[in-house]
Amino acid sequence: MLNFNYHVPTKILFGKNKIEGLGTEIKNISDNILIVYGSSSIKKTGLYETVTSILKKSSISFKELSEISPNPRIKIVRKGVELCKKHSLKFILAVGGGSVIDTSKAIAAGACCNHDAWDFFLRKAQIKEALPIGTILTLSATGSEMNGFTVISNEETKEKLSFGSDLLRPQFSILDPTYTYTLPANQTSAGIADIFSHILESYFCKEKDTFLCDRIAEALMKTCIEFGPILLKEPDNYNARAQIMWASSLALNSLIASGKTGDWATHYIEHAISAVYDITHGFGLAIITPSWMEYVLSVDTVYKFVSYAENVWGVTGKDNMDIAKKGIEKTKEFFKALDLPLKLSDVGIDDKKLDEMTDKAVMFGPLGAFKILEKEDIFKILKSSL
């Protein structure tokens, strides 16, 4: 294992009715805040009224920023930064899924600097401070409720970029599985694909002495495999929602990445796709992940695929390469069972912009660590995904 530091300061309030502690958690930090949320869904479910009532009872004043879209835009981040600076807001409460939380993190960073927030994503500036944030999770997917990463899109430049810092880790996150009951089936499926992909990005590493983290990762993948299909049949199954929600947080809170070098090529490729075509992130990952697996599988990498196939899927075969290929097929079958797209053509993407997507994927250099991918490799993976 590599040397590492592990510090996850986010306080988790998990379970039914944990929102009752919201006022106390925020009041300890500030009484003048920004609430960030997405569409009208939290108003339809009654969550908005619950949140605002608690804030009013706790004498916490607030401004609102809503209509956060999937693949959130830098334009709305700039609007949030302006609100925070204008009204001296000192805390951000994100009520929603990864898009809302990521937007809130970018605002938190932008509100404490004198340059444009997009400079962080272009790696032209380094974060030095940020407003504290808290989250109320309504979609299990990105793990943003317990990590310091944010991903934002720029409509003008057709770029989707990320950056991270421990300064962006939420102070607290309220994880009540009942808040995910009303999610459409396609959002639930896309979220599970995102969780599964996060686990794979850490699992497929170049280090070979990562026994403990690998076994934890395999348990998380098995959790997705066990409870994902149940949620499509029983969307209000509390135990299934709870298992997936906690798996989402553990998949990307640095736990299974400790002591190893993650790959992350799949995510960078997907970011390039959704930057150009604005598709759902989880859909893109379900398409690219098997293509990446097939491309990087070789006599040098087969050992890890065998571990994955045997320990996660219970696969047996005549030889290591046979076992590895069966594991990849099981991955495809799993995504298909969740009614996820398996080809770019399934989401209306053809070969017209392969070069553009390839260029965006490698704008900061080659991708991957498990296997280094150059520009021509990315192009081939995209082409094979058509």
BELGIPE-V273592 format. One record per pair of residues at least 4 apart in sequence whose ideal C-beta (glycine too) atoms are under 6 Angstrom apart, sorted by sequence separation. I is the first residue (numbers start at 1). GAP is how many residues later the second one is. If there is no record, write none. Layout:
i=[I I]
gap=[GAP GAP]
This chain:
i=[21 23 40 49 68 82 96 98 107 115 143 183 199 200 210 222 224 230 247 249 273 279 285 288 307 308 309 318 353 368 373 13 37 42 43 55 84 119 120 154 183 250 257 274 279 296 310 317 335 341 344 368 373 42 94 119 309 317 341 366 367 55 94 110 153 230 274 13 137 297 315 366 231 317 94 115 135 230 274 106 109 151 273 315 92 315 149 227 362 203 270 306 309 313 65 149 270 309 92 148 227 112 148 227 306 309 313 361 109 112 148 199 270 302 306 309 269 302 305 308 63 111 148 223 358 109 148 199 358 108 199 266 302 305 108 266 63 223 108 357 77 81 266 35 72 80 84 220 297 145 196 354 31 32 33 34 35 36 37 70 77 81 104 195 38 72 77 81 23 27 68 72 220 22 68 192 26 101 23 68 135 293 351 81 134 192 130 133 134 127 130 134 135 136 137 290 92 132 217 77 121 127 216 91 92 93 94 95 97 138 290 344 345 96 97 102 121 290 344 98 101 120 188 213 74 97 98 106 105 213 98 106 185 102 34 102 286 34 141 210 140 139 195 199 42 141 195 198 207 198 202 286 287 34 181 202 205 206 33 195 205 32 287 32 33 34 35 36 37 38 283 37 204 30 33 202 30 177 180 201 29 38 201 37 105 201 36 177 283 177 36 36 177 279 175 277 296 276 74 72 73 74 276 276 71 73 273 272 275 295 194 197 272 193 272 292 190 291 221 190 193 197 269 190 193 218 268 291 218 291 288 287 268 204 265 29 146 265 140 140 143 147 263 143 147 263 146 263 140 143 229 261 265 143 228 160 160 160 159 158 158 153 10 45 25 193 189 189 189 19 18 18 10 9 10 16 11 12 13 14 16 10 206 206 205 204 71 71 1 8 6 4 4 2 1]
gap=[4 4 4 4 4 4 4 4 4 4 4 4 4 4 4 4 4 4 4 4 4 4 4 4 4 4 4 4 4 4 4 5 5 5 5 5 5 5 5 5 5 5 5 5 5 5 5 5 5 5 5 5 5 6 6 6 6 6 6 6 6 7 7 7 7 7 7 8 8 8 8 8 9 9 10 10 10 10 10 11 11 11 11 11 12 12 13 13 13 14 14 14 14 14 15 15 15 15 16 16 16 17 17 17 17 17 17 17 18 18 18 18 18 18 18 18 19 19 19 19 20 20 20 20 20 21 21 21 21 22 22 22 22 22 23 23 24 24 25 25 26 26 26 27 27 27 27 27 27 28 28 28 29 29 29 29 29 29 29 29 29 29 29 29 30 30 30 30 31 31 31 31 31 32 32 32 34 34 35 35 35 35 35 36 36 36 37 37 37 38 38 38 38 38 38 38 39 39 39 40 40 40 40 41 41 41 41 41 41 41 41 41 41 42 42 42 42 42 42 43 43 43 43 43 44 44 44 44 45 45 46 46 47 48 49 49 49 50 50 50 51 52 52 52 53 53 53 53 53 54 54 54 54 55 55 55 55 55 56 56 56 57 57 58 58 58 58 58 58 58 58 59 59 60 60 60 61 61 61 61 62 62 62 63 63 63 64 64 64 65 67 68 68 68 70 72 75 77 78 80 80 80 80 81 82 82 84 85 85 86 88 88 88 89 89 89 90 90 91 92 92 92 92 93 93 93 93 93 94 94 97 98 99 100 102 103 103 103 104 105 105 105 105 106 106 106 107 107 108 108 108 108 108 109 110 111 114 115 116 117 118 122 136 137 147 147 149 150 151 155 156 158 159 160 160 160 161 161 161 161 162 163 163 164 165 166 203 207 208 245 252 254 255 257 258]
